[in-house]
């Protein structure tokens, strides 16, 4: 219970503390070098993520950081639990936004930070608006921003990797950026498996080799989704064998 209280007090307190930072990044000059500006914006969320995960007492092992190519990419990860996002923000050096449900826009300060790091909000109940959001994501990728998607669409809570929804891979198909598969294990052990209490866990993040546009351009979205899912599952099996 104490870890749960500490995590949520820290999260709320940090959001309030970050308001001057949020105001400052809105004043960053338009002519600031692109990569420098992105890293400046992501500095605060990254610091939050690392401390937030440290409060859980969890150990995080990351493999394959060298597999992330330069330039914009579409990260595609399985989705174990609520702690996947802070784990990825803290573990991956490349700045990125992610695809989020539109309901999160109602959360003050948090939603402003999400907009600052170029997250894309999708209204799953409105197909036309969802399609517009995908176009927004494609435009961001073409401009050099990276994004994360969770193709399962819902948390597995530590169960087997679910079937991947194909729609999110249109982001890569239409922008031509590499797809970087990511496997996350252990985040459900922090929260979802504990009666919604926070407990320490061993978390593994495995970043597989990228799939470039030349490898998927002739495939339909379903085939791409299946290829990425298979790659994630294989990386988890290889990790178990090696361990």
Secondary structure, 3 states (H helix, E strand, C coil): CHHHHHHHHHHHHHHHHCHHHHHHHCCCCCCCCHHHHHHHHHHHHHHHHHHHHHHCCCEEEEECHHHCCCCCEEEEECCCCCCHHHHHHHHCCCCCEEEEEHHHHHCCCHHHHHHHCCCEEECCCCHHHHHHHHHHHHHHHHCCCCEEECCCCCCCCCCCCCCCCCHHHHHHHHHCCEEEEEEEECHHHHCHHHCCCCCCCEEEEEECCCECHHHHCCCCHHHHHHHHHHHHHHHHHHHHHHC
